[in-house]
Amino acid sequence: MTSTAARATELLALHSSPKILTLVNVWDVARAKAVASVEGTTALATASHGIAATYGYPDGEQIPVDLMLEMVGRIAAAVDLPVTADLEAGYGDPAGTIRRAVALGVVGANLEDKMLPLAEATAAVTAALGAADAEGVPDFVLNARTDAFVRAGDQDRREVLEEAVLRGRAYLEAGAPVVFVPGLLDENEVETLVEAFGPGRLALIGAPGMPPASRLQQLGVARLSFGPYPQRVALTALQELVEAVDEGVPPGTRMLT
């Protein structure tokens, strides 16, 4: 069996590969196995929004951390791939939450800054990485997230970009191998972030209006994940199946026979 430390090293290498790492986020074991079975899938990422919704909670650390970690652990145990988990802002204890996740076989995590004072946010990054190292996983892939764009409101875009660069550089200096800047970004903004962080250090979220993965790869982006969108796609397909029931044989039922 591959050790947790070795899986972390594997996940870290995927971020520095010339090929962009694409992660279609999962929220339960069934979805995790389905995604892992697709040829070419090299790692999995959990979705905090999706797991919270599965248990009936809104996103934003409303779900008890024990429930979040229970599902994350089940997913990590169910697949033979590196798993990185969206652990929001650490549920009040970033180091403790990362330590528990590592014990479950998780080898990477998103950690949100929620635009806390920079010193406080950077300290959380340092504490999380220290916890993983203490558990024997020095290559733990902390995807240090800055909410500069998602919380920008009507703020001037140039100022938002400057704040994202400032925060991202601080997290990289604290030891984070990659910085996650979610939001609807244009190519010029992506280029600025890659130049500021270096190639293979920027993670983005796929959303309508974003450049395609092939272009982001050319620009030097390390990683592209999809957050809550896979669950929305799955639920929309389920609703369409329900709507088709009254019209005859639902689409896809031939696979069940």
PECOR-V714685 format. One record per backbone hydrogen bond with DSSP energy under -0.5 kcal/mol. NH is the residue of the N-H (numbers start at 1). CO is the residue of the C=O. E is the energy in kcal/mol with one decimal. If there is no record, write none. Layout:
BEGIN
nh->NH co->CO e->E
nh->NH co->CO e->E
END
This chain:
BEGIN
nh->7 co->3 e->-2.2
nh->8 co->4 e->-2.1
nh->9 co->5 e->-2.0
nh->10 co->6 e->-2.1
nh->11 co->7 e->-2.6
nh->12 co->8 e->-2.7
nh->13 co->9 e->-2.1
nh->14 co->10 e->-1.5
nh->15 co->11 e->-1.0
nh->15 co->12 e->-0.7
nh->16 co->12 e->-0.8
nh->16 co->13 e->-0.6
nh->17 co->13 e->-0.7
nh->21 co->222 e->-2.6
nh->22 co->20 e->-0.7
nh->23 co->224 e->-2.7
nh->25 co->23 e->-0.9
nh->26 co->45 e->-2.5
nh->32 co->28 e->-2.3
nh->33 co->29 e->-2.8
nh->34 co->30 e->-2.0
nh->35 co->31 e->-2.6
nh->36 co->32 e->-2.6
nh->37 co->33 e->-1.5
nh->38 co->35 e->-1.4
nh->41 co->38 e->-2.1
nh->44 co->82 e->-2.6
nh->46 co->84 e->-2.2
nh->47 co->26 e->-1.8
nh->48 co->46 e->-0.5
nh->51 co->47 e->-2.5
nh->52 co->48 e->-2.6
nh->53 co->49 e->-2.4
nh->54 co->50 e->-1.9
nh->55 co->51 e->-1.5
nh->56 co->53 e->-1.0
nh->57 co->52 e->-3.3
nh->62 co->58 e->-0.6
nh->67 co->64 e->-0.7
nh->68 co->64 e->-1.9
nh->69 co->65 e->-2.7
nh->70 co->66 e->-1.9
nh->71 co->67 e->-2.0
nh->72 co->68 e->-2.3
nh->73 co->69 e->-2.7
nh->74 co->70 e->-2.0
nh->75 co->71 e->-2.4
nh->76 co->72 e->-2.4
nh->77 co->73 e->-2.2
nh->78 co->74 e->-1.0
nh->78 co->75 e->-0.7
nh->79 co->75 e->-0.8
nh->82 co->42 e->-0.6
nh->84 co->44 e->-2.7
nh->85 co->108 e->-2.6
nh->87 co->85 e->-0.9
nh->87 co->110 e->-1.4
nh->90 co->87 e->-2.6
nh->93 co->90 e->-1.9
nh->97 co->93 e->-2.9
nh->98 co->94 e->-2.5
nh->99 co->95 e->-2.3
nh->100 co->96 e->-2.1
nh->101 co->97 e->-2.2
nh->102 co->98 e->-2.7
nh->103 co->99 e->-1.7
nh->104 co->100 e->-0.8
nh->104 co->101 e->-0.8
nh->105 co->102 e->-1.9
nh->106 co->101 e->-2.2
nh->107 co->83 e->-2.5
nh->108 co->83 e->-0.7
nh->109 co->141 e->-1.9
nh->110 co->85 e->-2.3
nh->111 co->143 e->-1.6
nh->112 co->88 e->-3.0
nh->113 co->145 e->-0.9
nh->116 co->113 e->-2.6
nh->120 co->117 e->-0.5
nh->121 co->117 e->-2.5
nh->122 co->118 e->-2.8
nh->123 co->119 e->-1.9
nh->124 co->120 e->-1.6
nh->125 co->121 e->-1.6
nh->126 co->122 e->-2.4
nh->127 co->123 e->-2.5
nh->128 co->124 e->-2.4
nh->129 co->125 e->-2.4
nh->130 co->126 e->-2.2
nh->131 co->127 e->-2.1
nh->132 co->128 e->-2.0
nh->133 co->129 e->-2.4
nh->134 co->130 e->-2.3
nh->135 co->131 e->-1.1
nh->136 co->133 e->-1.8
nh->137 co->132 e->-2.3
nh->140 co->137 e->-1.5
nh->141 co->107 e->-2.3
nh->142 co->140 e->-1.3
nh->143 co->109 e->-3.4
nh->143 co->141 e->-0.7
nh->144 co->142 e->-1.2
nh->144 co->178 e->-1.9
nh->145 co->111 e->-2.5
nh->145 co->143 e->-0.5
nh->146 co->180 e->-2.5
nh->151 co->147 e->-1.9
nh->152 co->149 e->-1.4
nh->155 co->152 e->-1.9
nh->160 co->156 e->-2.1
nh->161 co->157 e->-2.7
nh->162 co->158 e->-2.1
nh->163 co->159 e->-2.1
nh->164 co->160 e->-2.5
nh->165 co->161 e->-2.4
nh->166 co->162 e->-2.4
nh->167 co->163 e->-2.7
nh->168 co->164 e->-2.7
nh->169 co->165 e->-2.5
nh->170 co->166 e->-1.7
nh->171 co->167 e->-2.2
nh->172 co->168 e->-2.3
nh->173 co->169 e->-2.5
nh->174 co->170 e->-1.4
nh->175 co->172 e->-1.5
nh->176 co->171 e->-2.3
nh->178 co->142 e->-1.1
nh->179 co->201 e->-3.0
nh->180 co->144 e->-2.3
nh->181 co->179 e->-0.6
nh->181 co->203 e->-2.5
nh->185 co->183 e->-1.0
nh->190 co->186 e->-2.2
nh->191 co->187 e->-2.9
nh->192 co->188 e->-2.0
nh->193 co->189 e->-2.1
nh->194 co->190 e->-2.7
nh->195 co->191 e->-2.4
nh->196 co->192 e->-2.0
nh->197 co->193 e->-2.6
nh->198 co->194 e->-3.1
nh->200 co->220 e->-2.4
nh->201 co->198 e->-1.0
nh->203 co->179 e->-3.0
nh->204 co->223 e->-2.5
nh->206 co->225 e->-3.5
nh->210 co->207 e->-2.4
nh->215 co->212 e->-0.5
nh->216 co->212 e->-2.4
nh->217 co->213 e->-2.5
nh->218 co->214 e->-1.6
nh->219 co->215 e->-1.7
nh->220 co->216 e->-0.6
nh->220 co->217 e->-1.2
nh->221 co->216 e->-2.5
nh->222 co->202 e->-2.1
nh->223 co->202 e->-1.5
nh->224 co->21 e->-3.0
nh->225 co->204 e->-2.2
nh->226 co->23 e->-0.9
nh->229 co->226 e->-2.1
nh->232 co->228 e->-1.8
nh->233 co->229 e->-2.5
nh->234 co->230 e->-2.4
nh->235 co->231 e->-2.7
nh->236 co->232 e->-2.1
nh->237 co->233 e->-2.2
nh->238 co->234 e->-1.9
nh->239 co->235 e->-2.4
nh->240 co->236 e->-2.3
nh->241 co->237 e->-2.0
nh->242 co->238 e->-2.3
nh->243 co->239 e->-2.3
nh->244 co->240 e->-1.5
nh->245 co->241 e->-0.8
nh->245 co->242 e->-0.9
nh->246 co->242 e->-0.5
nh->247 co->244 e->-1.3
nh->248 co->245 e->-1.4
nh->253 co->250 e->-1.7
nh->255 co->252 e->-1.6
nh->256 co->253 e->-1.7
nh->257 co->254 e->-0.9
END
